[in-house]
Amino acid sequence: MNAVPPSPASPAETTVRNRELVARIEKSQLFRDYRSAFETATGLPLIIRGAGSFRPPLAGSKKINAFCALMAGHNKSCSACLQLQQRAEQEAANESKTLECFAGLHDSVVPIRLGEATVAYLQTGQIMFRAPTEKKFRAAVKQLEQWNAVGDVVELKTAYFQIRVLARPHYEATVRLLGSFAEHLSLLSNELMIKQAAAEPVAVGKARAFIAEHLGDALSLTEVARAANMSAFYFCKIFKAAVGITFTDYVARTRVEKTKQMLLNPNVRISEAAFAAGFQSLSQFNRVFRRITGESPTHYRDQLPDSSGRSALAFAA
């Protein structure tokens, strides 16, 4: 491809891009259907939030328990929850993590990755592994007194003894289900990044169509801008503003999606898919594929199910 590689995104640009991606996932029918089914089947809350978000834990879920809702009403206790959430993020870079708060409740976060970076987390919890006791409640109240965040003790106690209790194996199995869903969202996140925005300039639509029609060619920024009836400089600005990523990154991600679709056919070789999608060399393809998906093309192909529904790795196990 003849386009000039873009300069690395700044931390601020990356944060904005990830926030927009998370919002897109959260609004997707896939996530909404899964969350509804999960909360109905388990009775547990489920949210998705961007990495580094300072939203109170599980804020926005209709399943948040009464005790945690009371905690969110006091700055000190809310701050303690946010700190626990931050610690969970730090420890859940590559796998799910469950932590216990000062009051004995457990929350879990499950990372959602885009390539090699964690962009969001699925979060659930607000449960106990053992039934609440008077001793545990007094200990929690003592801590709240130190924070001057007790409030109505009678209301607090009622809420505390209504906290959901689950057997640890049962809960851990539930978190593993979320892990599978997070992997699904990770695979779809690249596709979501290149989906058309709700409204975009006509020129960007023309550019998308031109790219799709000539994906297998050595596309250049100049010829795509010409197809959109714009100068290259102005086209870059308009395209990124509408799509959220640069022209070069969009083409690369679209080509990766093309190869992923072709690799569903077991008779298509990886090299054939790469060149058919417009990559100019296997080294370039391998580098771009790993950057975008977080894994090698070979590993991706090995995990695809065969005609019986089992993956190649399943036979190797």
N, C-alpha and C positions, 0 to 999 in steps of 0.2 A: 504493500500500500504506500502511496506516495505522500500521504498527509504527514505533516510535521508532528512528531509525538508531543502531547501536551505536557506542560510542566506539572509536577506533582501537586495535588490539591492541598491547600492549606488546612490546618486543623479545623478552622472555622467552617470552611467549605465542606469538609468531610462530615462534620457534625450536622450541618444543615441537610446534606444529602441523606445521611442515615435517618434523621428525623422524618424526612419526607417519605423514605422507604418504609419506615415503621408505620407511619400514618396510612400508607397505601395498603400494607398488609392488614392492619387493623380494620380497615373498611372493606376488605375483600370478602366475598361471599364464603370463600373457603374457611377463613378464620371465624367468621360469625357463626357459621353452621357448626364448626367444631366446638367452639366455646359453649354454644347452647346445648349441644349434646353432652359435653363434658360436665357442665354444671348441673344438668338435669340428672345424669347418671350417677354422679358422685356426691352432689350436694356441696361441692367445694367451689370456692371462687377461682376464676382464671382471668388473668389479664396479660397483655403484651406491653412492654415498655422499652424505650430505647436505652441503650447502654449509657450510664451516667445520668439518667433521669433522676430528678429530685421529687418526683411524685410520691406521695405517701404510699406505703406498701398496699397493693391491691386496690388502690383508689379507682373508683369507677365501676367496680363489680357490685352487682346487686346481692351477692352472696357473702359480703364481708360480715364477720360476726360482730355482735353487739359490744363485746369487750374491747375489741380493736378499734371500733368506731369511737368509743369513749376516749381511748388513748390518743386518737388523732385530734381530739379537741383541746389538747394541752401541748404547749410548745415543747416542754422538756421531754415528755413521753414520746411525742411525735419525733423529736430529734433522735431519741434512742432507737426508734424503729428505722429511721433513715440511715443511721450509722450501721445498724445490723444489715440493712439492705446493701449498703456500700461494701461492707465486708464480704457479703455473699457474692457480689459481683466479682470482687478481686479473686475469690477462691473458685469461681465457676467459669474461668476463662475457656476451658475446653470440655467441661462436663458439668452435669447438674450438681447442685450443692444444697443441702438442707441444714439450717442453723436454728438454734433455740434462742428465744428472746429472754429477757429478764423475768418474765411472768410464766415461763415454761411452755409457751406456744412455739410451734415449729412452722417455718416458712421455707419454701423451696424455690430456687431459680434454675431455669434451664436455658442455656445459651442458644441463640440463633446466629449462625455465622454466614457471612457473605465472603466467599473466598477464604482468606486466612484471618479475617477480622470478625470479632463478635460485634454485631450491630444492635442486638436486642436480646431480651430475655422473656420467656414465658414464666409466669409466677403464680404459685398457688400456695395453699397451706392454711395457717391460722387454726391449727389443730394441736391436740395433745396425744401423746402415746399412752399416757396413764391418766386415770380420772383425777380431776382437780381435788385438792384436799384443803382443809382449813389451814394447815401449816404452810402450804404453798401460797395460799391467798394472803395470809398475814405477811409473808416474806415480800410478796409483790406490793402490798400496801405500804410496807415499811420503805421500800425503794421509792414509791411514788411520793411518800411524805417528804423524803429528802429532796425531791424535785419540786415540792409544793404543787403537786398535780393530782391530788387524790379525788377531789370533787365529792359527789354523793356516794358514800361508802355502801349504802344499801343497794343502790342501783348498780354499782360496780360489782358487788358480790353476786347479785342475781345474774348479771351478764357473765361473770367468771365461771360460775357453776353450770352455765349452759354451753360452754365451749365444747365443740365437737371432739370426741375421742375416737381414735382409730388405732387398730393394731399396726405396729411398725411394718410388718411384711406387706400388709394391705396397702398402706400409704406408699411405701417404696415402689410397689408395682404400679401404682397410679402415676408416680413421677416418671417411671420408665416409659409409660405410655406417652407422657408429654415429651420425653426425649425423642421418640419416634416422630411425633408431630413436628417438633422443632427441626428435625432433619428434613422433613418434607418441606417446611417453610424455607429452609436454607437452600434447597434445590430450586424452589420457585422464586426466590428473591431476585435472582439475576433476570428471570423472565419479567418480573414485575418492574424492574428498573427500566426495561426497554419498551414497556407497553405505552401506548399512546395516552397522553394526558387528556382530560375531559374536553379541553378546548385548546387549540393551538393554531398558530398562523397558517394560512393556506400554503405559504412557501415551505413550511416545515413538513406539512403533509406531502407535498410534491417531492421533497427530499427523501422522506421515508420510502415512498413508492419507488423512487429511482434507485435507492440503495437496495431494496428488496429485489428489484428486477435485475440488478447488475452485481449482486453480492459475490458471485464467483469471479468477477473481474478485479483487476488491480485498481480499485476505486481511488480517486484523488479528491481532495477537498475542493479543488478548483472546478472539476467537472460536476460535482454534486451541487456546488453553489450556483454554477451556471444553469443547471436543470431547475433550480429554484428561483432563477432570475434575480440573483443577488451577487454582490461582490463577496469575495471569500471572507473578508474581515467582518462585514455586517452579518453574513450568514452565520458565522461562528457564534456571535453574540446572541442572535435570535434563536438559534438552535439550542444552545445550552440553557437559555432562559425558559424555553418551552419544555424541553425534555428533562433537564436536570443534570445531564452529563454532557461531556464534550462530544463532538462529532466522531473523533477517533475512538473514544471509548464505546460509543453507541455501536459503531460498525464492528468493533471487536466482540462486543457482547452478542450482537445479532449473529455473527459468524459462529460463536460458540454454541448458541442455541440451535443453529442449523446443524452443526456437527452432532450435537446431542440427539436431535431427532433422527438423523441418519444412522447413528450407532444403535438405534433400536432394532435395526435390521441386522441380524447376526451374520449375514453374508457380505456386509459392507466392511471393508478394512478401514482401520483408523486413518491411515494415510489418504485413502480415497475420500473419506469424509472431509478431512482437513483441506485438501486441495479443491474439492468441489465447493466448499464454503468460502473460498477466496484467500486462504492463507498461502503465503508465498514460499514458505519452507516449514519443515517439520519442527525445527528448533523454535521458530517463531510461534507456531501453533502450540507446542507443548508449554512454552513460557506463558502465553496468554491464557490458555485453558487452566493452568494451575493457579494463576493470579485471580481469575474470575471465579472458579469453582472451589478452589482450595484443595484440589486433588489432581492427580495425573489422569490423562485420557484413558490409559490402560486400567487404572484402578476404577475409574467410573464405568468403563465397559464391563469389567469383571463383576460389578455389583448389580448389573441389569438382570432382571429375571429372564429365564429362558421361556420357551413355550409352555412349560409346565407350571410356570409361576415361581420357580426357585432361581436364586441367583447363582452365578458361577462359583462364588465363594462358598455357597452352601454345600456344593458338592466336594469342595476341597476340605471342608471342615471335618 
